[in-house]
Amino acid sequence: MPSSRTSPADRVPCPRQWVNRACSLAQSFSRSLIKSLTLMLIPILLKDSVMSSLDPSVRIDTPENVFLEAEIAGFGSRFLAALIDYVIIFVLLIVLAYCGLQPSIQNQDASWVVAAYILLLFGLFVFYHLAFEFIWNGQTPGKRILQIRVVQSNGMPLTIQGLLIRNLIRLFDFLPFFYGVGLLAIFVTKNTQRLGDLAARTIVVREHRRVTLYTSRADVTVTYRHIHHNQEIPAYIELTALTPADRRTLVSYLQRRDELSNPDSIARPLARRIAAAMNAPTVNFYTLYEAETFLELVARAYELADRQRSENQANSRALS
């Protein structure tokens, strides 16, 4: 008489069932995530609008000893960016669960399916932000859509060290569920920083032309107000004494001076420092006019040097 008892192998779900369970786990996770995000959306957006009307900017002391203002990304912007990113992560989880896990677990023990899925979930959670912020210099797809960016607290681009620190501490920010600790830190810190930002000394700013030195371009022609194009460049202006960072700072100021609330506090210290680097004659730069005239002369010298370099390259190609 045949036995009605099933063998252990018959009781083990097939790989397809485990894939379905993994997908169900992803769906359950996403539903809880979206529910939590929705509950937090209204107060966060209200907080964002209030903060943006009160004090949306932070004063940045750059390594070049000049001051710039950056507009801090508020709660609403960061929330929406995070929502976009986690929707993308959820879609990736579903796609990988169906297309990636199923072929690789046909001959594996069922417990490996859950382990593989948990490892995949952890990897996407950590390395998604790590990879995109490395490739896109402080931006994920969500941040890029919302036009916000992670930078150092001094306004310079995100470093590898800062990138690693802020994304590893993301795990603690996520506790006890979906950035509970991180959201608390964002609400109580002046510059809306989570724990990862505090540890890595980073801030999240809005991507405007006036935000950071990272967006400035040294090859963009500036508008001259105090000199004319045929004005002779003084002999003491020696460009070889300056660094590429000096040029970026100089051009950044001249391009953005109309957007600064107090240009005098930037122009005069910057002019003094550049003059000292070139061993130029002692100039006090008592007025904004004097400082900007000197800075425009240096910018014009760069422009003429670039033009001469281009002409020399064209002549060399013609002779060859």
Secondary structure by P-SEA (a helix, b strand, c coil): ccccccccccccccaaaaaaaaaaaaaaaaaaaaaaaaaaaaaaaaaaaaaaacccbbbbbccccbbbbbbcccaaaaaaaaaaaaaaaaaaaaaaaacccccccccccaaaaaaaaaaaaaaaacaaaaaaaaaaccccaaaaaabbbbbccccccccaaaaaaaaaacccccccccaaaaaaaaacccccccaaaaaabbbbbccccccccccccccbbbbbcccccccccccccccccccaaaaaaaaaaaacccccccccccaaaaaaaaaaaacccccccccaaaaaaaaaaaaaaaaaaaaaaaaaaaaaaaac
